[in-house]
Amino acid sequence: MKYIANLLVLLSIFLPTIARAASLEEFTQNFLADVKTIWNEGNYDVYLPFYAWHNRFAYDDEHIQKYNEKAFGFGLGKSHYDEKGNWSGLYAFGFKDSNYKLETVFGYAYMYNWFLSDDWNVGLGYTLGMTQRHEYAYIPVPMPLPLVEVNFKRAMSLQAAYVPGLKNWGNVALLWVRAKIQ
């Protein structure tokens, strides 16, 4: 049942984006246009990963005790807000993973935003990226994941991604701060 729930979470994030496009061709054109806008007009961001929470319902105590949850790291990116107030960005960062080894991630992210006030918004979105871990000899592995955020003045965000998984594997929420530097 957990696996079905994980699949439903992922589908609920990606399907609205795909459904907005009339075709895969239109989706690809919109995606490439957004990447070009980010690259040419976006603001620079710094990423500060700091915590990796291992879901206590999916891990036994033995694994929880040996895993690192202080996922300190650093990264850079570029991002922008569209005319609807939704955020998208390109990013690359590295951090100390659960096994105290370097993990790198890079990719594209999109966040649908709901504004609570002039200063605060919350977001729900996705990332399409790659990760590199020591278990896989640092070969890039695809990483489509759901994202959430709380943002202050479009300048500083607490963002998180959830990695669905199996018993004692995956089921990790990675948290980081994203701050606009330009």
N, C-alpha and C positions, 0 to 999 in steps of 0.2 A: 504494500500500500504506500510506503514511503516513496518508492521509486515513481509511482504514478503521480503523487503529490509534487515531487521535484519536477517532473515533466510538465505538469500543468502550470507550475510557477513560471518556468521558462517560456512556455507557449503564450501565457498571458502577457508577458513582456514584449515578445517579438511580433506577435500577430497583428496588433494594432498598427504598427509601423508598416508592415508588409501590406496590410489591407488598405492603407491610405493610397498606395500606388495601384494604378489600374493594371500594371504588368510588372514583371521582373525587370524589363528594360527601363520602365519609368523609375522603379525603385533604384536601380543602378545609376541612372542619370542624376536623380536627386542626391544620392549618396556622394557621388563624385563631385557634384556642384558644391555640396556642403563642405567636403574635404578641401576643395579649392578655396572657398571663402575663409575657412579656419586658417589655412596656411597663409593666405594673402592679407587678411584683415583682422585676424584673431589677436587676442591679448595673450601675453606670456603668463604661465602659471608655474608655481612650484608645488610639488606633491611631497607630503611627509607621511608615509605609512607609519603606523605606530602600534597596531593591535590586531592579532589574529585569534578570534574566538572560535574554539572547537566546540561544536554543539554537544552539550552534555547528554542529550538523548541518543546520540549516535556513537559516542565513544565510551569505552570502559575506562575505569580509573587508572589502569596501568598505562594506557596511552596518554591520558590527560596529564599524568605526572611527568612523563618524559618529554612532552612536546613544548616547544617555545611558543609563547603567545605574545611576546614583546617583539613585534615585527617591525623594528625600527629600520628606516630606509630614507631614500631621497629620490626625487625625479623632477622632470620638467615636462611642460606641455604648452599647447596653444589652444585657445577656445574662444567661442563667441556665443552671443544670445541672438536668436532670430527675432523676426518681427512679432511673434506670438509670445516671446519671453522664454522659449525653450532653449536649453543649453546644449551645445555639442563641443567636443574637443578631441584633440590628438594628444597622446601622452606616452611617456616611457619612464618607468621607475624600477628600482630594485630595493629589496628588503631582505631581512633575515627570516627565512621560512621556519616551518614547524620543527625541522631537523637542524636548526642553527646553521643552515647553508644559504648561500646567495640564491635568490629567485628574482628573475627579471620579468617584467610585463610591459607590453607596448600595444597600442591599438587606438581604436576610435570609440567614443562614447556619445550617447544621446540621452538627454533627460527631459521628460515632460514636466513642466513646473506649474505649481499652484501657488499663487501669491497670497500670503496670510496678511500682509501689510505692505507698505512701501519698502520696508527694509528686509522682511523675512519671506522666504519661500521654501516649500518642500518639493522634492522631485522624485519621480519614479522613471526608470529608464533601463538601458542595457549598454553593454560594451561588447564589441566584436574585436577581439585581440588575440595575442599569442602570449604564452608564458614559457619560460625556460627554467627547468629544475634539474638538480643534480641526479635525481633518480632516472631521468631520461637523457642523460649525457648532454644536457643543455641543448637538446634538439627542440626547436620551437613546436609547441603543442597548441592547437586552437583553443580559444577560451571565450565562448559566448556566454555571458553571465548577466543576471539582473543587477541593477544598481538602485540605490536610494541616496537621497541627500537632504540635508538641512543647510540653507544658505543664508548668509547675512550680507545685505547690500550688494549682491552680485560680486562680492570681492573675496569672501572667505566661506568655504563649505566644509562640512563634515560629510564625507561620502563613504559608502560601504558597498561591497560586492559580496554575494553569497555563492559559494561553490557547492552545489548539491553533490551528494555522494552516497556511499554505501556504509556499512558498519565499519568503524575505525578507518575510514578513508573519505576524503572530501568533507562535506558538511562543515565548512569553515566560513566564517564571515571575516573579511579583511576590511579594516577601517583605516582611513587616512584623512588628512586635512589637505584641501586644495586652496591655495591662496593666489590671487591675482597679483602679479608683480609689475605690470605695465598698465 
